[in-house]
Amino acid sequence: MNFTAPALFASVFPESFQWVGWLGLVFLAWRWLMSGDWRQLADPQRLNLFLGATVVVLALWQIRAGVKPGLSFHLYGMAALTLMFGFWRATCAGVLILFANAVFGRGSWEALGVDALLTAALPAAVSWGIFRLLDRFLPNHFFIYVLGNGFFGAALSVVAVGLATTALMALGGAYTLDYLLTHYTPYALMISWGEAFTTGMMVTVMAVYRPDWVESFDDARYIQNK
């Protein structure tokens, strides 16, 4: 296994995929600017927390293993970032991580757009969607928040990345579907267990000791009078 393989290489995707990735990334950047969510980073305390969390996840992404170019396994941490900052800032943090990887030669500039959609926006969207569903349909309870979002939501976010990567690689002709289903997909899905455990523990500790770090958590709703 190659422990220095970047998440995606430009060589494994056709140029059309790269253009779609960059267009998607530009659209997300425009939507983020329009949403006004970026104003949250004007608060120095929030900015320091955001940058610190981004650096921690950047370090986490360096611990990876790869079987082939474009096929790597690592913990993502995107579910934790999403619960801490919401979808938009979590996706921004993921893009910053990919940018840093590209700067230091551990990622591809050409595939950065596809990589951002696949490994930053997608898991953040899944995590945020799970949070919104649980918040709407289930009681506000600490264990529902931790188990549903920290464990279940984190696991599903990684499952989504694994399945989407399999589909895109097969569709783009990078690898055959049989090869992916044998040598990549099962192991990519297994990573979801590690992601669930890691995120669940992190969210639990932060919710108990530093609830102000987790914007999606409100101790008055999830703990008090329960």
C-alpha positions as CSV (number, residue, x, y, z in Angstrom):
1,M,0.0,0.0,0.0
2,N,1.1,3.5,-0.8
3,F,0.7,5.7,2.3
4,T,1.4,8.9,0.5
5,A,-1.2,8.6,-2.3
6,P,-3.4,11.8,-2.7
7,A,-7.1,11.4,-2.5
8,L,-7.6,11.8,-6.3
9,F,-5.2,12.1,-9.2
10,A,-6.1,14.1,-12.3
11,S,-4.8,11.3,-14.5
12,V,-7.6,8.9,-13.5
13,F,-10.5,11.2,-14.5
14,P,-11.3,12.6,-18.0
15,E,-10.9,16.3,-18.5
16,S,-14.7,16.7,-18.6
17,F,-15.0,15.5,-15.1
18,Q,-12.4,18.0,-13.9
19,W,-14.3,20.9,-15.5
20,V,-17.6,19.7,-13.9
21,G,-15.8,19.6,-10.6
22,W,-14.4,23.1,-10.9
23,L,-17.8,24.5,-12.0
24,G,-19.4,22.8,-9.0
25,L,-16.8,24.2,-6.7
26,V,-17.3,27.7,-8.1
27,F,-21.1,27.3,-7.6
28,L,-20.7,26.2,-4.0
29,A,-18.4,29.2,-3.4
30,W,-21.0,31.6,-4.8
31,R,-23.8,30.0,-2.8
32,W,-21.7,30.3,0.4
33,L,-21.0,34.0,-0.3
34,M,-24.7,34.6,-0.9
35,S,-25.7,32.7,2.3
36,G,-23.8,35.1,4.5
37,D,-22.5,32.1,6.6
38,W,-18.9,33.4,6.0
39,R,-19.7,36.3,8.3
40,Q,-19.5,33.9,11.3
41,L,-15.7,33.9,10.8
42,A,-15.5,37.6,11.5
43,D,-15.6,36.6,15.2
44,P,-12.0,36.0,16.3
45,Q,-12.9,33.2,18.6
46,R,-14.9,31.4,16.0
47,L,-12.2,32.0,13.4
48,N,-9.5,30.5,15.7
49,L,-11.7,27.5,16.4
50,F,-12.4,27.0,12.7
51,L,-8.8,27.2,11.7
52,G,-7.7,25.0,14.6
53,A,-10.2,22.3,13.7
54,T,-9.2,22.5,10.1
55,V,-5.6,21.9,10.9
56,V,-6.5,18.9,13.1
57,V,-8.5,17.4,10.3
58,L,-5.7,18.2,7.8
59,A,-3.3,16.2,10.0
60,L,-5.9,13.3,10.1
61,W,-6.0,13.2,6.3
62,Q,-2.3,12.6,6.2
63,I,-2.8,9.2,7.7
64,R,-3.9,7.3,4.6
65,A,-3.4,4.2,2.6
66,G,-3.9,3.7,-1.1
67,V,-4.2,0.7,-3.4
68,K,-4.1,2.5,-6.7
69,P,-4.0,6.1,-7.9
70,G,-7.2,7.8,-6.9
71,L,-8.2,5.0,-4.5
72,S,-7.2,5.8,-0.9
73,F,-8.5,5.2,2.5
74,H,-8.5,7.6,5.4
75,L,-10.7,9.1,8.1
76,Y,-12.4,12.3,6.9
77,G,-13.6,14.2,10.0
78,M,-16.1,16.0,7.9
79,A,-19.1,15.0,10.0
80,A,-17.4,16.5,13.1
81,L,-16.7,19.7,11.2
82,T,-20.3,19.8,10.0
83,L,-21.7,19.5,13.5
84,M,-19.3,22.1,14.7
85,F,-19.8,24.7,12.0
86,G,-22.7,23.7,9.7
87,F,-22.5,22.6,6.0
88,W,-21.0,25.7,4.5
89,R,-18.0,26.3,6.8
90,A,-17.4,22.5,7.0
91,T,-17.2,22.4,3.2
92,C,-14.9,25.4,3.2
93,A,-12.6,23.7,5.7
94,G,-12.5,20.6,3.5
95,V,-11.6,22.7,0.5
96,L,-8.8,24.5,2.5
97,I,-7.5,21.0,3.4
98,L,-7.4,19.9,-0.2
99,F,-5.7,23.2,-1.2
100,A,-3.0,22.6,1.5
101,N,-2.5,19.1,0.2
102,A,-2.1,20.3,-3.3
103,V,0.4,23.0,-2.2
104,F,2.6,20.4,-0.4
105,G,2.4,18.0,-3.3
106,R,0.0,15.5,-1.7
107,G,-3.0,16.3,-4.0
108,S,-3.8,17.3,-7.5
109,W,-4.6,20.9,-8.6
110,E,-6.4,19.6,-11.7
111,A,-8.7,17.3,-9.7
112,L,-9.2,19.7,-6.8
113,G,-12.8,20.6,-7.9
114,V,-13.9,16.9,-8.2
115,D,-12.1,16.1,-5.0
116,A,-13.8,19.0,-3.1
117,L,-17.2,17.9,-4.3
118,L,-16.5,14.2,-3.5
119,T,-14.6,14.3,-0.2
120,A,-15.7,17.7,1.3
121,A,-19.2,18.8,0.1
122,L,-20.7,15.3,-0.2
123,P,-19.9,14.0,3.3
124,A,-20.8,17.5,4.8
125,A,-24.2,17.4,3.0
126,V,-25.0,13.9,4.2
127,S,-24.0,14.8,7.8
128,W,-26.1,18.0,7.7
129,G,-29.0,16.2,6.1
130,I,-29.0,13.5,8.9
131,F,-28.8,16.2,11.5
132,R,-31.8,18.1,10.1
133,L,-33.9,14.9,9.8
134,L,-33.2,13.8,13.3
135,D,-33.8,17.3,14.6
136,R,-37.1,17.4,12.9
137,F,-38.5,14.0,13.5
138,L,-36.9,12.7,16.7
139,P,-37.0,14.0,20.3
140,N,-34.3,16.4,21.4
141,H,-32.2,14.0,23.6
142,F,-28.5,13.9,24.2
143,F,-28.1,10.3,23.2
144,I,-30.1,10.7,20.1
145,Y,-27.9,13.6,19.1
146,V,-24.6,11.8,19.8
147,L,-25.6,8.4,18.4
148,G,-27.7,9.7,15.5
149,N,-25.3,12.4,14.3
150,G,-21.9,11.5,15.8
151,F,-22.0,7.8,15.0
152,F,-24.7,7.1,12.4
153,G,-24.4,10.4,10.5
154,A,-20.6,10.1,10.3
155,A,-20.8,6.5,9.1
156,L,-23.3,7.4,6.4
157,S,-21.1,10.3,5.2
158,V,-18.2,8.0,4.6
159,V,-20.4,5.3,2.9
160,A,-21.6,8.1,0.6
161,V,-18.0,8.9,-0.4
162,G,-17.1,5.3,-1.0
163,L,-20.2,4.6,-3.2
164,A,-19.8,7.9,-5.1
165,T,-16.1,7.3,-5.7
166,T,-16.9,3.8,-7.0
167,A,-19.6,5.2,-9.3
168,L,-17.4,8.0,-10.7
169,M,-14.4,5.8,-11.2
170,A,-16.4,3.2,-13.1
171,L,-18.3,5.9,-15.1
172,G,-15.0,7.7,-16.0
173,G,-13.4,4.5,-17.1
174,A,-10.6,4.8,-14.5
175,Y,-11.1,1.3,-13.3
176,T,-13.6,-1.5,-14.1
177,L,-16.6,-1.9,-11.8
178,D,-15.6,-5.4,-11.0
179,Y,-12.1,-4.3,-9.8
180,L,-13.6,-1.5,-7.7
181,L,-16.2,-3.7,-6.1
182,T,-13.5,-6.3,-5.2
183,H,-10.5,-4.1,-4.2
184,Y,-11.9,-0.8,-3.2
185,T,-15.6,-0.5,-2.2
186,P,-15.7,-3.0,0.6
187,Y,-12.7,-1.5,2.3
188,A,-13.9,2.1,1.7
189,L,-17.2,1.1,3.5
190,M,-15.3,-0.5,6.4
191,I,-13.7,2.9,7.1
192,S,-17.2,4.1,8.1
193,W,-16.9,2.2,11.3
194,G,-13.7,4.0,12.3
195,E,-15.2,7.3,11.2
196,A,-18.3,6.6,13.3
197,F,-16.3,5.8,16.4
198,T,-13.9,8.7,16.1
199,T,-16.5,11.3,15.4
200,G,-18.9,9.9,18.0
201,M,-16.2,10.1,20.7
202,M,-15.1,13.6,19.6
203,V,-18.7,15.0,19.5
204,T,-19.5,13.4,22.9
205,V,-16.5,15.0,24.6
206,M,-17.1,18.4,23.0
207,A,-20.8,18.3,23.8
208,V,-20.1,17.6,27.5
209,Y,-17.0,19.8,28.1
210,R,-17.1,22.4,25.4
211,P,-20.7,22.7,24.0
212,D,-19.9,26.1,22.7
213,W,-17.6,24.5,20.1
214,V,-20.5,22.5,18.5
215,E,-22.9,25.0,16.9
216,S,-25.5,22.3,16.2
217,F,-25.7,21.3,19.9
218,D,-27.8,23.2,22.4
219,D,-27.4,21.9,26.0
220,A,-30.7,23.6,26.9
221,R,-32.5,21.4,24.4
222,Y,-30.6,18.1,24.6
223,I,-29.6,17.9,28.3
224,Q,-31.6,20.1,30.6
225,N,-34.9,18.8,32.0
226,K,-34.4,15.4,30.4
